Amino acid sequence: MVGRLDDGQESLFYDFCLENHVPEDHLLRKVADILDLSGVRRKLAPYYSSMGRPSLDPELMIRMLLVGYLYGIRSERRLVEEVHLNLAYRWFCGLGLTGEVPERSSFSKTRHGRFRESDAFRLVFESVVQTCLRAGLVGGETFATDASVIEADARIARRTEDATLPDDWNDPGNVTRPVREYLDSLDKAAGLLTGETLQPAKALSLTDPNAALTSKGKSKIAFAYGTNYLIDAKASVIVDVEASPARGTAEVAAARAMIARTKQRFGLQPEKLAADTAYGSGGNLAWLMERGIEPHIPIFDRSSQTNGVFTRNDFTFDRAADTYMCPGGKALHRACERDNGVIIYRARVAAIVRTARSRANAPRGLRGCCPSTRMKTCVSTLRGARKPRHSKNPRANAARSKHASAAQAQSQLPPPALARHDRRARRMHAGGHCAKSA
């Protein structure tokens, strides 16, 4: 006999326990066992009024955000729908079967308002790190740092051509929240060291000006942010996080801010720090060594980049005279010293032009520097730390030698300005020959 699911009459009473319908090995059960949100209400109490109707439970909204993060639900509208339908989500958020899910608009307003002002998300994050510390998952000896690119929700077409602020941003009543936050951040310190300057913005997004124009993301070029992580190497626990524009100097400054904050909040300061070449500037390495942190970071050195001119290694330093001699035979004297310890050596323009003209018929490799610009070299106070790289792999050394030979051959070609002097000399010689023949 074929059975029937519905007998046409609904039950008047139900015996249903939500706890029994969430599996024991469910991910949310494991999170609920260690999640401690007891201090959320106390932290957020000053941001709520003591009068009026009760607000939405802040713990409920934080739990909903954790559900969205754990299961990759990026849309707030979809998150509200999923929590309404999924029994496990209802159980984790403490809604039961009949609890009302907050509306999307109220959810979004609270997240961008009180949660942002009170830094509630950092409170939750640090409570999780404290739990990892008590469990012995954080060693505190070796940290690693890096940044991931997250593209901003801003079209590339809505931008300025440079860093100039639009005229309509002068009216505070007509600007959006991202624009207002960007204008407020211009007056704050960016966490840079003495002598460091922010990279000038190539363009400003009219939608989200805090985002930086970059080509590191999925798109060829887009406005994006950098999510900076400070990770303990023992169990790969993230001990701090900081958002910044997707810009090199901002990411390095964020790494220093995370190290200082980790020491302040948890009393942790690493003995070693691992990072890529982007964090290997002289100022950043000095900042780490001053605090007793051993940097395992490749030195950020552009001395091998020729760009058609002599490299730094082609110049000879005379310590007694405090001058550099270029391959063309001219001396570069100390011009100035910057705040970040970089010393500038320059040669006079007239001397370079005279040298170039007198050596127009000399071998190409000995014609001197380009006479159209002032010859300059920069020397860091950490130049003694720069050492040539050698690999244990013979094939890698052979490839590097081949590349160096190609770069040296390229440097033997005459600069464009000298080529113009050659053509002028040939024309003058030809003109004189014709006059004598006449």
C-alpha distance (Angstrom), angle and dihedral (degrees) to the residues before:
residue distance angle dihedral
M1 . . .
V2 3.82 . .
G3 3.78 112.5 .
R4 3.80 125.8 -134.6
L5 3.82 124.2 -139.2
D6 3.81 98.8 -156.9
D7 3.76 120.6 45.7
G8 3.82 91.7 -170.9
Q9 3.81 96.2 -109.2
E10 3.79 125.7 94.5
S11 3.79 120.8 -138.6
L12 3.75 116.9 -106.5
F13 3.83 95.3 -150.0
Y14 3.79 130.0 31.5
D15 3.79 129.0 -156.4
F16 3.81 101.5 -154.6
C17 3.81 130.9 151.0
L18 3.80 116.0 -169.3
E19 3.80 91.6 -160.1
N20 3.81 90.9 64.2
H21 3.82 93.2 54.6
V22 3.82 96.8 58.9
P23 3.84 110.6 83.8
E24 3.76 118.0 -121.6
D25 3.83 92.4 -123.5
H26 3.81 94.2 49.6
L27 3.81 115.4 132.3
L28 3.80 93.4 -127.2
R29 3.81 90.8 56.7
K30 3.81 90.0 57.3
V31 3.80 91.4 48.2
A32 3.80 93.0 47.2
D33 3.81 91.1 54.3
I34 3.80 93.6 61.8
L35 3.82 103.1 26.1
D36 3.79 113.2 107.8
L37 3.82 116.2 -171.1
S38 3.78 96.9 158.7
G39 3.81 93.5 117.8
V40 3.80 96.7 49.6
R41 3.81 97.1 88.7
R42 3.80 92.6 45.4
K43 3.81 90.8 49.6
L44 3.81 93.5 48.4
A45 3.82 97.7 40.9
P46 3.85 95.3 95.6
Y47 3.81 89.9 55.9
Y48 3.82 94.3 58.4
S49 3.78 127.8 72.8
S50 3.80 119.5 -112.1
M51 3.82 90.3 -137.8
G52 3.78 135.1 60.2
R53 3.78 133.3 34.1
P54 3.81 120.8 -19.2
S55 3.78 112.2 -93.6
L56 3.77 128.4 -130.6
D57 3.78 112.4 -71.7
P58 3.84 106.6 -95.4
E59 3.80 90.6 -153.5
L60 3.82 89.3 57.3
M61 3.79 92.4 54.4
I62 3.81 92.7 46.5
R63 3.80 90.1 52.0
M64 3.79 89.8 49.7
L65 3.80 90.3 51.6
L66 3.81 90.0 51.2
V67 3.80 89.4 53.0
G68 3.78 89.9 52.3
Y69 3.81 91.6 48.5
L70 3.80 95.6 46.9
Y71 3.81 94.7 47.6
G72 3.79 99.7 35.5
I73 3.82 97.6 -111.7
R74 3.80 103.7 155.2
S75 3.80 99.3 168.9
E76 3.81 116.3 82.3
R77 3.80 90.4 -152.8
R78 3.77 92.0 54.7
L79 3.82 91.7 43.7
V80 3.81 90.5 57.7
E81 3.81 90.4 50.0
E82 3.80 93.9 47.9
V83 3.80 93.9 49.2
H84 3.79 89.0 49.5
L85 3.83 93.0 53.7
N86 3.82 105.6 31.6
L87 3.81 115.9 83.2
A88 3.81 94.1 -157.7
Y89 3.79 90.8 52.4
R90 3.80 90.7 49.8
W91 3.77 91.0 50.2
F92 3.82 93.0 50.0
C93 3.83 92.3 48.1
G94 3.81 92.5 47.0
L95 3.81 94.5 -121.1
G96 3.78 98.7 127.3
L97 3.82 117.4 -162.4
T98 3.78 98.1 -53.4
G99 3.80 102.6 35.3
E100 3.80 115.8 123.8
V101 3.79 117.5 -120.9
P102 3.85 114.5 -135.0
E103 3.78 117.3 -105.4
R104 3.76 118.3 -103.9
S105 3.81 94.9 -116.4
S106 3.83 93.6 52.3
F107 3.76 89.8 44.8
S108 3.82 92.9 52.5
K109 3.81 94.3 44.1
T110 3.80 93.0 53.1
R111 3.78 92.8 46.5
H112 3.81 93.4 52.5
G113 3.81 93.9 38.3
R114 3.79 123.1 37.4
F115 3.80 95.7 11.9
R116 3.80 92.1 53.7
E117 3.80 94.1 44.7
S118 3.80 95.1 46.7
D119 3.82 95.7 40.7
A120 3.79 88.9 -128.8
F121 3.79 94.0 162.1
R122 3.79 91.8 58.7
L123 3.81 88.9 51.7
V124 3.80 90.0 56.6
F125 3.80 91.8 43.9
E126 3.80 93.7 51.4
S127 3.80 91.9 47.3
V128 3.82 88.1 57.6
V129 3.82 90.7 48.9
Q130 3.81 89.4 50.9
T131 3.80 88.8 53.4
C132 3.82 89.9 52.3
L133 3.80 90.2 49.4
R134 3.80 92.0 52.9
A135 3.81 89.7 48.8
G136 3.83 91.6 53.3
L137 3.81 94.9 -117.2
V138 3.81 94.6 127.3
G139 3.80 118.0 71.5
G140 3.81 98.9 179.8
E141 3.82 94.3 -152.1
T142 3.81 104.1 97.7
F143 3.79 125.3 27.3
A144 3.78 130.1 -176.6
T145 3.78 126.9 -159.3
D146 3.78 134.6 -165.4
A147 3.79 140.8 144.3
S148 3.80 133.0 -122.2
V149 3.80 122.3 -152.4
I150 3.80 118.8 -123.3
E151 3.77 115.6 -175.4
A152 3.79 115.6 -129.1
D153 3.79 123.1 -124.7
A154 3.80 91.5 -109.4
R155 3.77 129.4 111.9
I156 3.78 117.0 -121.1
A157 3.82 90.9 -135.5
R158 3.83 93.6 63.9
R159 3.78 99.1 71.7
T160 3.77 143.6 105.3
E161 3.78 121.8 -110.1
D162 3.81 92.7 -122.2
A163 3.81 140.2 1.7
T164 3.82 93.5 -73.3
L165 3.81 112.4 127.2
P166 3.82 116.4 -123.5
D167 3.79 116.2 -110.5
D168 3.83 94.3 -121.1
W169 3.83 90.4 62.7
N170 3.79 89.5 74.0
D171 3.83 90.3 78.3
P172 3.85 107.9 77.3
G173 3.79 91.8 -163.6
N174 3.80 94.6 61.6
V175 3.82 101.5 44.6
T176 3.79 125.6 96.4
R177 3.80 126.2 -119.6
P178 3.87 95.3 -98.4
V179 3.80 90.7 50.3
R180 3.81 91.5 47.9
E181 3.80 91.3 50.6
Y182 3.80 90.7 49.2
L183 3.80 92.3 51.7
D184 3.81 90.2 49.2
S185 3.80 91.7 50.4
L186 3.82 92.4 55.9
D187 3.80 89.9 72.8
K188 3.80 95.2 49.4
A189 3.78 129.2 85.0
A190 3.77 114.4 -98.6
G191 3.83 96.6 -148.9
L192 3.80 93.7 -106.0
L193 3.78 124.3 151.4
T194 3.79 123.9 -115.6
G195 3.77 108.3 -73.1
E196 3.79 95.0 18.3
T197 3.77 118.5 116.9
L198 3.76 132.2 -165.4
Q199 3.77 115.6 -101.9
P200 3.80 108.0 -106.9
A201 3.77 111.5 -107.8
K202 3.79 114.0 -109.9
A203 3.79 90.4 -150.7
L204 3.80 139.8 -13.4
S205 3.78 123.8 -125.3
L206 3.78 111.4 -128.7
T207 3.82 88.9 -151.3
D208 3.81 101.2 44.4
P209 3.82 111.4 7.1
N210 3.82 93.5 178.8
A211 3.81 89.7 69.5
A212 3.80 116.8 89.5
L213 3.78 127.0 -134.4
T214 3.80 108.2 -112.1
S215 3.78 143.5 155.0
K216 3.82 95.7 -147.2
G217 3.81 97.0 93.1
K218 3.78 132.4 78.0
S219 3.79 92.5 -80.1
K220 3.78 123.4 68.2
I221 3.79 89.8 -113.2
A222 3.79 128.3 -2.5
F223 3.78 144.9 143.6
A224 3.78 109.0 -92.8
Y225 3.81 148.0 160.4
G226 3.76 130.7 -131.1
T227 3.81 119.7 -127.1
N228 3.80 104.2 -153.1
Y229 3.80 119.3 -156.9
L230 3.80 131.8 -165.6
I231 3.80 107.6 -159.9
D232 3.78 130.6 -170.6
A233 3.80 109.9 -133.4
K234 3.82 97.2 -143.8
A235 3.82 98.5 75.0
S236 3.84 100.8 -6.6
V237 3.80 92.4 -105.1
I238 3.81 115.0 165.5
V239 3.81 104.8 -128.9
D240 3.81 97.3 179.4
V241 3.79 141.1 7.2
E242 3.78 133.5 -166.0
A243 3.80 133.0 -177.2
S244 3.80 120.4 -139.4
P245 3.79 139.4 156.7
A246 3.80 113.0 -77.9
R247 3.79 91.5 -100.1
G248 3.80 128.6 120.9
T249 3.80 99.4 -125.8
A250 3.81 91.7 45.0
E251 3.82 91.9 52.5
V252 3.82 92.8 49.9
A253 3.81 90.5 48.5
A254 3.82 89.4 49.5
A255 3.82 90.3 54.2
R256 3.80 91.0 54.9
A257 3.81 90.7 47.4
M258 3.82 91.1 52.2
I259 3.81 92.7 50.0
A260 3.80 91.7 50.5
R261 3.81 93.3 45.7
T262 3.81 93.3 48.1
K263 3.79 89.7 54.8
Q264 3.80 91.4 48.1
R265 3.82 97.5 46.3
F266 3.81 102.9 35.1
G267 3.81 105.0 14.3
L268 3.81 90.5 -117.3
Q269 3.79 123.4 140.9
P270 3.79 118.4 165.9
E271 3.76 124.1 -127.7
K272 3.81 91.0 -147.7
L273 3.79 134.0 26.4
A274 3.80 124.1 -160.1
A275 3.80 121.5 -160.6
D276 3.80 141.4 140.4
T277 3.80 129.5 -95.1
A278 3.81 93.7 -81.5
Y279 3.84 88.1 73.9
G280 3.82 94.3 46.7
S281 3.80 100.7 94.5
G282 3.79 117.5 133.6
G283 3.79 94.1 -115.4
N284 3.79 93.8 51.0
L285 3.81 93.2 47.1
A286 3.80 90.3 50.2
W287 3.82 90.4 49.2
L288 3.81 90.4 54.4
M289 3.80 95.4 46.2
E290 3.80 91.8 49.4
R291 3.83 87.6 60.9
G292 3.80 94.6 47.3
I293 3.82 94.6 -105.0
E294 3.79 114.6 140.4
P295 3.82 107.9 -138.6
H296 3.80 117.2 -140.2
I297 3.79 91.1 -170.8
P298 3.82 129.9 124.8
I299 3.79 111.4 -114.9
F300 3.79 113.1 -104.7
D301 3.81 98.5 -127.9
R302 3.80 125.0 162.6
S303 3.80 95.9 178.1
S304 3.83 91.2 110.3
Q305 3.81 93.4 55.9
T306 3.80 104.9 99.1
N307 3.82 103.3 -179.6
G308 3.80 87.0 -171.8
V309 3.84 96.9 -53.4
F310 3.79 136.7 87.6
T311 3.79 116.7 -71.4
R312 3.79 124.2 -127.6
N313 3.80 91.0 -103.9
D314 3.82 90.5 59.7
F315 3.83 90.8 67.5
T316 3.82 122.1 84.2
F317 3.80 118.3 -140.0
D318 3.80 120.3 -140.9
R319 3.79 104.4 -158.8
A320 3.83 94.8 -171.0
A321 3.80 94.1 53.6
D322 3.82 94.4 31.3
T323 3.81 91.1 -131.6
Y324 3.78 138.0 122.3
M325 3.80 122.4 -133.1
C326 3.78 116.0 -147.0
P327 3.83 121.9 -146.8
G328 3.82 87.0 -104.0
G329 3.80 91.0 64.7
K330 3.83 98.7 -108.4
A331 3.79 125.7 128.0
L332 3.79 123.8 -122.5
H333 3.80 113.0 -152.6
R334 3.78 128.6 -157.8
A335 3.80 108.8 -87.4
C336 3.81 106.1 173.6
E337 3.79 144.1 -31.1
R338 3.80 121.0 -125.9
D339 3.80 125.9 -139.4
N340 3.82 91.7 -106.0
G341 3.83 92.5 59.2
V342 3.81 98.4 -99.2
I343 3.82 113.7 139.5
I344 3.80 118.7 -150.2
Y345 3.82 120.0 -146.9
R346 3.81 118.9 -169.4
A347 3.80 139.2 179.5
R348 3.79 125.5 -145.2
V349 3.80 117.0 -96.4
A350 3.81 95.3 -135.5
A351 3.79 92.6 53.2
I352 3.79 92.1 50.8
V353 3.81 92.7 49.5
R354 3.80 92.0 49.5
T355 3.79 90.7 48.8
A356 3.78 92.3 48.9
R357 3.82 93.2 49.4
S358 3.78 94.4 46.6
R359 3.80 91.4 49.6
A360 3.78 97.8 44.8
N361 3.82 90.5 116.9
A362 3.80 95.0 39.4
P363 3.82 122.8 106.4
R364 3.77 110.7 -68.2
G365 3.77 95.0 -115.2
L366 3.83 93.1 56.3
R367 3.79 101.7 47.0
G368 3.77 95.0 105.1
C369 3.76 130.4 -126.4
C370 3.78 130.3 -36.1
P371 3.84 107.7 -71.9
S372 3.77 94.2 -154.1
T373 3.82 94.2 73.2
R374 3.79 137.3 38.7
M375 3.77 109.7 -95.0
K376 3.78 109.3 -121.8
T377 3.78 138.7 169.3
C378 3.81 128.7 -172.7
V379 3.80 121.6 -145.5
S380 3.79 121.9 -168.1
T381 3.77 122.5 -146.0
L382 3.82 86.2 -122.2
R383 3.82 94.1 59.1
G384 3.78 89.7 118.6
A385 3.81 89.2 65.2
R386 3.81 92.7 61.0
K387 3.78 112.4 96.8
P388 3.79 130.7 171.2
R389 3.76 113.6 -97.1
H390 3.80 118.4 -117.6
S391 3.75 126.4 -177.2
K392 3.77 128.4 -151.9
N393 3.79 88.0 -135.7
P394 3.85 110.3 90.7
R395 3.79 91.0 -155.9
A396 3.81 91.4 55.7
N397 3.84 90.8 49.4
A398 3.80 90.4 50.1
A399 3.81 91.3 50.6
R400 3.81 90.7 48.5
S401 3.83 91.1 49.9
K402 3.80 90.5 49.4
H403 3.81 90.2 51.2
A404 3.81 91.3 48.6
S405 3.83 91.0 50.4
A406 3.79 90.5 51.3
A407 3.81 90.8 49.3
Q408 3.82 90.7 49.7
A409 3.79 91.3 50.1
Q410 3.80 89.3 50.2
S411 3.81 90.5 51.3
Q412 3.85 89.9 56.7
L413 3.81 90.6 67.1
P414 3.82 114.4 99.7
P415 3.79 117.8 -103.4
P416 3.82 114.4 -110.3
A417 3.82 92.2 -108.6
L418 3.82 91.9 53.4
A419 3.78 90.6 49.0
R420 3.79 87.5 57.7
H421 3.83 89.2 53.4
D422 3.84 89.2 51.8
R423 3.79 92.1 53.0
R424 3.83 91.1 47.1
A425 3.81 91.3 50.2
R426 3.81 91.4 50.1
R427 3.81 91.4 49.9
M428 3.84 91.7 49.3
H429 3.80 91.2 48.5
A430 3.80 91.9 48.8
G431 3.83 91.6 48.6
G432 3.80 92.5 51.9
H433 3.81 92.3 48.9
C434 3.79 91.5 52.4
A435 3.83 91.5 50.6
K436 3.80 92.4 53.3
S437 3.77 91.4 48.5
A438 3.78 90.8 53.4
